[in-house]
Amino acid sequence: MAVQTEVLKAGSSAPPGTLEPTALCHFVLRTLPENFEKMVNWYVDFTGGRLSYYSSSIAMIAYDEEHHRIGIVPRKDAVPRPTDGRPIVGLGHVAFGYENLDALATLYEQKRNAGLQPVWSINHGPTTSIYWRDPDGNEVETQVDNFDTVAETIEFMEGPEFRENPIGVEFDPEDFVKRVRRGGEQHAIKKRANIGPRTTK
Ligand SMILES: [Fe+2]
């Protein structure tokens, strides 16, 4: 199956009538048995969640109305992540969304106070995002939408600023928290600075 256009571009889509899922329900991570408990605890704590199922072969974590959003599976035959920092083929990261900048600031403070340090804090343009790593090195993004509507987000993504810089502009999370706590205007804090082209992380 392929999109209808010969040359892929934003807006390319599947053939009309192709069934769409109704939700992105959960993700499952494999881990080595020695990291199983550490990974389970990390995701329960990170999401403020609970174990809806737990056995020696799988843990399921819920944090909202769904019965589980995250699964952790210990596999002794799993291939460990390379230790030299090279990216692996497959899932890049998962992103959890938060209500507003106050919530993202609170999340940052809670994680920092729990001893976690973010690996990347960046205003992508469409989102204000803080990235973390779980005990296995998987990246987890925590984000707030910068625009009030999807239409405005798409408009930004189709515009010249995003074409010039589709990655974003980094920020210091401590400065971010101070700005938010000072009660700055939310749209002003969310607005991405214009720093010109950049192409790499
Ligand atoms: Fe993302």
Boltz pocket constraint, residues with backbone or C-beta under 6 A from the ligand:
constraints:
  - pocket:
      binder: B
      contacts: [[A, 93], [A, 94], [A, 95], [A, 141]]
      max_distance: 6.0
